[in-house]
Amino acid sequence: MGYSNANDLRAAHIGGVDATTSLDSRGVDVLERRTMAPRTRSVVTIGTYPPTKCGIATYTSNLREAIATSRPAWSTKVLRVSEFEGPPPDEFVVGTWVNGDHESMQLAAARLNMFDCVLLQHEYGIFGGDDGQDLLELIDELEVPLIAVLHTALLNPSANQRAVMEHLLNRSEAAVVQSVAARERIERTHLVDRIEVIPHGATANFEGPATVTLPHPAILTWGLLGPGKGIEDGIRAVARLSHEHPAATYVIAGEPHPKEFAAHGDRYRESLIALADSLGVRDRVWLVDGYRDWDALRALVRAADIVMLPYESRDQVSSGVLVEAIASGKPVVSTRFPHAVELLSSGAGVLVDHGDVDALASALGRAIYTPGEKQRMEAAARRVAQPLLWPEVGSAYAQLVEKVVETRSRV
């Protein structure tokens, strides 16, 4: 049975019938809707999605899988946000919302309304319009409960950013952040008091095959590269450890952020190489090219001795890299951004002030060269990691979905 437009799709859902809908070329060939048994849910997550190369895309994929693992009987799908049309990358994607395309948005809303609950991954930059404000038209079309997962908590939002966030919060049955610091900031900035904290989520990476060989001791920073990551301070700190034996190697893994590369090409990486040359540590600063797949990245993290996060931001309330490092049992040396303070204060790492290269070098030296210190931090990281692992996080989201759907049904 085919449906020619968004209204037909919505009518099929409201009528409560079993339906198999043949969709157009904008996202997916087939979307099945079946009558659900009691307490069996259908959940769809909105966000960027692999093969898009960004942290939200990876998170969207991991979260869908974690909920599916926690609730095997549930239908767990993704509505992909993209800059272009294209076939679905896998069987979990039920459609694509193409930024800036109004018809695509209407079709996306109709598909979302065929589920019991919508989980929205929010970051201002992934949706169309100023500060992602095109999102507001989409959520106003929703007839099913919405849970907003907030990946950004701005301390001083612009007037338009504030308006977008408050509209989103008003339309959501629940909102989730990934740290206590983020909850406090959202509640203080937007005068709300119903924010849930569910950790970012990570896969346990304590053991695995040794598929990567690094010189030891190896310090690792990874992710999309660009100004603001503090990598220059990391290189300077490693240079100040040159007198230690064995000398540390600094591994910088990733590729330029797409916006950075579009504006400046490979200039940022070239500047890092030039800095290492000027400090006499070019042979001990390894720039590993490319966006690594999940297994390769996890193997690289396992092979490192220390993870360094020298970020310049003082406002970062959620860091997937930090969570993955802890879930790998790795000591972390980090600047004092809020999420790092929250997770590392119990001993899983060392915190330093922003811009203090001497303190950064001292912290690295302590973690690497002080007998027993690395092992003590590793044990602390394993303890901190337990509530951050995906099985716990997937179950927490599933419980929240159940609560929200049941509350809506009672109303």
Buried (B, 14 or more C-beta within 10 A) or exposed (E): EEBEEBEBBBBBBEEEEEBEBEBBEBBBEEBEBEEEEEEEBBBBBBBBBBEBBBBBBBBBBBBBBBBBBBBEEBBBBBBBBBEEEBEBBEEBBBBBBBBEBEEBBBBBBBBBBBBBBBBBBBBBEBBBBEBBBBBBBBBEBBEBBBBBBBBBBBEEBEEBBBBBBBBBBEBBBBBBBBBBBBBBBBBEBBEBEEBBBBBBBBBBBEEBEEEBEBEEBBBBBBBBBBEEBBBBBBBBBBBBBBEBEEBBBBBBBBBBBEEBBEEBEBEBBEBBBEBBEEBEBBEBBBBBEEBBEEEBBBBBBBBBBBBBBBBBBEBBBBBBBBBBBBBBBBBBBBBBBBBBBBBBEEBBBBBBEBEBBEBBBBBBBBBBBEEEBBEBBBBBBBEBBEEBBBEBBBBBBBEBBBBBBEEEEEE
